[in-house]
Amino acid sequence: MSYIGNAIRMAILLRSRGRMKSSELAEELEVGERQIRKYRDDLEQAGIFINAKTGNYGGYELVSNDLIGLGLKADEITVLEMVNEQLKYNNDLYSKEFEGIVDKLRAYKNQQVDTTAHMSYFTIQPKANYDTEVEKKKYLDIHSAYLLHHKIKMKYYSLTSGLSERIIHPYGIFHYKGDLYLVAYCEKRKKFIDFKLCRIKAHEILNEKFELDRTFSWKKYSENTIGIYKDEEIELVLKIKHPFSVIISEKVWVENQEIQQFEDGSILFKAKIKGYSEIKSWIMSMGSQVEVIAPEKLKLDIKQEVEKMLSLYMSEKIRF
């Protein structure tokens, strides 16, 4: 790890864990205690201030990490305002912190809030329903564990298998439909899996370290998927009528997709896609405006699902 990288890791460790002794930091960063003091001096020159307290209960403690002198322009502040509004609307995990950053930057530029400076900008989707402080703690611990290559032991609730204990190697966090997901190698399943953060019921950062898989690629991991499911890959062919044909054509669902336009406004959509269960739901959301041409298995599965739905609504007695 580079000198600068280690200094940044030290700041993140203090942000995540709170007060730490010089010996603890030295052990985590695999350097001498003298080097820790040098990191502290250099971080303070960059505006990241760290207190040092003596005694049995002393140690290093992060005070602040103010950023000044960025030379931001007025229109760049406006962009930040737009993002700020979107994060607040989505109930994002760090919306309050981001709003604080925008307030500080605006104050530094001596710029007043102008509600007419930009149009409203937000996404329409369900808001995440979680305890913000609990989720923040998870996020910071996971970030720290990733930087230091520490394993995490957690109790995770799966929709299919219920509550179970897992030991994982964290690799990254991403947003999907308003929720946060962790990508990690699961020792139990012996493969990379997406874990929904709010379903982690308890967690502990272990002293045991893992060796980072340098061959892991975010691009390859999410290749040819339209969501978070990465099970069976199929050669998909759909005939889609107007107006859904327009909606589907407006997006790049996967990089390998092919779209053929017809005079009646319909399209033929072809693609190699992973995530069979999610593909099925996606197709069914278009109702009678889409026809599965291939594969045959998917066509039969959707037909059976429609028959189940029909029998539910056609039954003589509806029980609640």
C-alpha positions in Angstrom: 0.0 0.0 0.0 1.3 3.5 -0.9 2.2 6.1 1.8 -0.8 8.2 0.8 -3.1 5.2 0.8 -2.0 4.2 4.3 -2.7 7.7 5.6 -6.2 7.7 4.1 -6.8 4.2 5.6 -5.8 5.5 9.0 -8.3 8.3 8.8 -11.1 5.9 7.7 -10.2 3.5 10.6 -10.5 6.4 13.1 -13.8 7.5 11.5 -15.2 3.9 11.6 -13.9 2.7 15.0 -13.5 5.9 17.0 -10.5 6.2 19.3 -7.6 3.8 18.6 -4.2 3.4 20.2 -1.1 4.1 18.2 -0.1 0.4 18.6 -3.5 -0.7 17.2 -3.2 1.5 14.2 0.4 0.3 13.6 -0.8 -3.3 13.7 -3.7 -2.7 11.3 -1.6 -0.8 8.8 1.5 -3.0 9.3 3.9 -0.2 10.0 5.8 1.2 13.0 4.2 3.5 15.6 6.7 6.2 14.5 5.1 6.1 11.0 1.6 6.5 12.6 2.8 9.8 14.1 4.1 10.9 10.6 0.7 10.0 9.1 -1.0 12.1 11.7 1.2 15.2 11.0 0.6 14.9 7.2 -3.1 14.4 7.6 -3.4 17.6 9.7 -1.5 19.5 7.0 -4.3 18.4 4.6 -7.0 19.7 7.0 -7.8 16.3 8.6 -7.3 16.9 12.3 -6.6 14.1 14.8 -6.4 14.5 18.6 -3.9 12.5 20.6 -4.8 11.7 24.2 -2.4 10.0 26.7 -3.1 7.5 29.5 -4.6 4.0 29.7 -7.7 5.1 27.9 -6.0 7.4 25.4 -5.3 7.1 21.7 -5.8 8.9 18.5 -9.2 10.3 17.7 -10.5 11.9 14.5 -11.7 15.5 14.9 -12.6 16.7 11.5 -11.6 16.5 7.8 -12.7 19.9 6.4 -11.9 20.5 2.7 -11.3 24.1 1.7 -10.0 25.9 -1.3 -11.7 23.8 -3.9 -12.4 26.6 -6.3 -16.0 25.6 -6.9 -18.0 27.6 -9.4 -21.6 28.7 -8.9 -23.0 26.3 -11.4 -21.1 23.4 -9.7 -22.8 24.3 -6.4 -26.1 24.2 -8.3 -25.3 20.6 -9.5 -24.7 19.6 -5.9 -28.0 21.2 -4.9 -29.8 19.0 -7.4 -28.1 15.9 -6.1 -28.8 16.9 -2.6 -32.6 17.2 -3.3 -32.6 13.7 -4.9 -30.8 12.1 -1.9 -33.3 13.7 0.5 -36.2 12.5 -1.6 -34.9 8.9 -1.7 -34.2 8.9 2.0 -30.6 8.0 1.2 -28.4 6.7 4.0 -26.1 9.8 3.9 -28.6 12.5 2.8 -28.1 14.5 6.0 -24.3 14.4 5.7 -24.4 15.3 2.1 -26.7 18.2 2.9 -24.2 19.4 5.5 -21.4 19.2 2.9 -23.4 21.3 0.5 -24.2 23.9 3.3 -20.5 24.2 4.1 -19.4 24.6 0.5 -22.2 27.2 -0.1 -21.0 29.1 3.0 -17.4 28.9 1.9 -18.5 30.4 -1.5 -20.7 32.9 0.4 -23.6 31.8 -1.8 -27.2 32.1 -0.6 -29.8 29.4 -1.4 -31.8 30.3 -4.5 -34.8 28.0 -4.9 -35.2 29.1 -8.5 -31.6 28.3 -9.4 -32.4 24.8 -10.6 -35.3 22.6 -11.5 -36.5 19.9 -9.1 -34.6 16.6 -9.7 -35.5 13.3 -8.1 -36.3 9.7 -8.8 -39.7 8.1 -8.2 -39.3 4.9 -6.3 -40.1 3.4 -2.8 -38.0 4.9 -0.1 -35.8 2.7 2.0 -37.3 1.8 5.4 -34.5 1.4 7.9 -32.8 2.7 11.0 -30.3 5.2 9.5 -27.8 5.0 12.3 -27.7 1.2 12.3 -27.2 1.1 8.6 -24.4 3.7 8.7 -22.6 1.6 11.3 -22.8 -1.4 9.0 -21.6 0.6 6.0 -18.6 2.1 7.8 -17.6 -1.3 9.3 -17.8 -3.0 5.9 -15.8 -0.2 4.3 -13.1 -0.5 7.0 -13.1 -4.3 6.7 -12.6 -4.1 2.9 -9.7 -1.6 3.1 -7.9 -3.7 5.7 -9.0 -7.1 4.1 -10.6 -8.4 7.3 -13.3 -11.0 7.2 -16.8 -10.3 8.5 -18.9 -12.8 10.5 -22.6 -11.9 10.2 -26.1 -13.2 10.8 -28.0 -12.8 7.6 -31.7 -13.3 6.8 -32.3 -14.9 3.4 -35.8 -15.0 1.8 -35.1 -18.7 0.9 -33.1 -20.1 3.8 -34.0 -17.9 6.7 -31.5 -16.7 9.3 -28.0 -18.2 9.1 -24.4 -17.3 10.0 -22.0 -16.4 7.3 -18.3 -15.5 7.0 -17.7 -13.2 4.1 -15.0 -11.2 2.3 -16.4 -7.8 1.4 -15.7 -6.4 -2.1 -18.1 -3.5 -2.6 -21.5 -1.8 -2.0 -24.0 -0.7 -4.6 -27.5 0.9 -4.9 -30.4 -1.0 -6.5 -34.0 0.3 -6.5 -33.4 2.4 -3.4 -31.6 -0.2 -1.3 -28.0 -0.9 -0.5 -26.4 -4.2 -1.4 -23.0 -5.7 -0.4 -21.1 -7.8 -2.9 -19.0 -10.3 -0.9 -17.4 -13.8 -1.3 -19.3 -16.1 0.9 -17.3 -18.9 2.5 -20.4 -21.0 3.1 -21.6 -20.9 -0.6 -18.0 -20.6 -2.0 -18.9 -17.8 -4.4 -19.6 -14.1 -4.8 -23.1 -13.1 -3.6 -25.2 -9.9 -3.2 -26.4 -9.3 0.4 -29.0 -6.7 1.1 -27.6 -4.5 3.9 -30.9 -4.2 5.9 -31.0 -8.1 6.1 -27.7 -8.2 8.0 -29.1 -8.7 11.5 -25.7 -8.8 13.3 -22.1 -8.5 12.3 -18.6 -8.6 13.6 -15.3 -7.7 12.0 -12.9 -10.6 12.6 -9.1 -10.3 13.2 -8.6 -12.9 10.4 -7.7 -11.4 7.1 -8.6 -12.6 3.6 -6.5 -12.4 0.4 -8.1 -10.0 -2.1 -9.1 -11.7 -5.4 -7.4 -9.4 -7.9 -9.2 -11.1 -10.8 -12.6 -9.9 -9.5 -14.2 -7.4 -11.9 -17.3 -5.4 -11.2 -18.0 -5.2 -15.0 -17.7 -8.9 -15.4 -19.7 -9.6 -12.2 -22.7 -7.6 -13.4 -22.3 -8.4 -17.1 -25.5 -9.3 -19.0 -27.9 -8.8 -16.0 -30.9 -6.5 -15.7 -30.9 -6.5 -11.9 -29.3 -8.3 -8.9 -30.0 -11.9 -9.9 -27.2 -13.7 -11.7 -28.6 -17.2 -12.1 -29.3 -19.0 -15.4 -28.3 -17.2 -18.6 -30.6 -17.5 -21.6 -30.8 -16.5 -25.2 -33.9 -14.2 -25.0 -36.1 -13.2 -28.0 -39.2 -11.1 -27.4 -41.8 -9.5 -29.7 -42.9 -6.3 -28.0 -45.8 -4.2 -29.1 -46.2 -0.4 -28.9 -46.0 1.5 -26.5 -43.8 -0.8 -24.6 -41.6 -1.1 -27.6 -40.7 2.5 -27.3 -40.0 2.2 -23.5 -37.8 -0.8 -24.0 -35.9 0.8 -26.9 -35.1 3.8 -24.8 -32.7 1.9 -22.6 -29.6 -0.3 -22.9 -30.6 -3.3 -20.8 -27.5 -5.3 -21.6 -24.6 -4.4 -23.9 -25.2 -7.3 -26.3 -28.9 -6.5 -27.0 -30.2 -6.2 -30.5 -33.4 -4.4 -31.5 -35.2 -4.8 -34.8 -37.9 -2.2 -35.6 -41.2 -3.0 -37.5 -43.5 -0.6 -39.3 -46.4 -1.3 -36.9 -44.3 0.1 -34.1 -43.4 -3.2 -32.5 -39.9 -4.5 -32.0 -38.0 -7.8 -31.9 -35.7 -7.7 -28.8 -32.8 -10.2 -28.7 -30.2 -10.5 -25.9 -28.1 -12.9 -23.9 -29.2 -12.3 -20.3 -28.6 -13.7 -16.8 -31.1 -13.9 -14.0 -33.9 -16.1 -15.1 -36.3 -15.3 -12.2 -35.9 -11.5 -12.7 -36.2 -11.8 -16.5 -39.5 -13.6 -15.9 -40.9 -10.9 -13.7 -39.7 -8.2 -16.1 -41.5 -9.8 -19.0 -44.7 -10.3 -17.0 -44.7 -6.6 -16.0 -45.4 -5.8 -19.7 -48.5 -8.0 -19.7 -50.1 -8.7 -23.0 -47.8 -6.3 -24.8 -45.0 -8.8 -25.0 -44.7 -12.3 -26.5 -41.8 -14.7 -25.6 -40.4 -16.2 -28.8 -37.5 -18.0 -27.1 -36.5 -19.9 -25.1 -39.4 -22.3 -25.0 -38.8 -23.1 -21.3 -39.5 -19.4 -20.4 -42.6 -19.3 -22.6 -44.0 -22.4 -20.7 -43.1 -21.0 -17.3 -44.9 -17.8 -18.0 -47.9 -19.6 -19.3 -48.1 -21.7 -16.1 -47.8 -18.5 -14.0 -50.6 -16.9 -15.9 -52.8 -20.0 -15.5 -52.2 -19.9 -11.7 -53.2 -16.2 -11.6 -56.3 -16.9 -13.6 -57.3 -19.8 -11.4 -56.9 -17.5 -8.4 -59.2 -14.9 -9.7 -61.7 -17.3 -11.3 -62.3 -19.4 -8.2 -65.8 -19.3 -6.9 -64.8 -18.4 -3.3 -62.1 -15.8 -2.6 -60.6 -16.2 0.8 -58.9 -13.3 2.6 
